[in-house]
Amino acid sequence: MTITHHPEKQQFTIEVEGHTAHIDYELANNVMDITHTIVPEAIGGRGIAGQLMEAALNTAKEKAWKVIPSCSYAAVYIKRHPEFADLLI
């Protein structure tokens, strides 16, 4: 499974079995506001949201962006993975 970053859409996507899961974000002043994590029910429960979130947060680290976890999944993910806590504003 390959995660693709679409900066022009401010989105990370992954396609699994014909279904597309994605994370949406808004970027302003080097701050990534993660707004939505969407995984279709047909492919849920496989850790796909976590893989997408890890890719998004690693991108933020690489680009020295700060993160606002507006999406509830993003907030929980960061709480469970303290290695990303330094990204929070």
Secondary structure as GFF3:
##gff-version 3
##sequence-region A 1 89
A	DSSP	beta_strand	3	6	.	.	.	ID=ss1
A	DSSP	beta_strand	11	16	.	.	.	ID=ss2
A	DSSP	beta_strand	19	28	.	.	.	ID=ss3
A	DSSP	beta_strand	31	38	.	.	.	ID=ss4
A	DSSP	three_ten_helix	41	43	.	.	.	ID=ss5
A	DSSP	alpha_helix	48	62	.	.	.	ID=ss6
A	DSSP	beta_strand	66	68	.	.	.	ID=ss7
A	DSSP	alpha_helix	72	80	.	.	.	ID=ss8
A	DSSP	three_ten_helix	82	87	.	.	.	ID=ss9
###
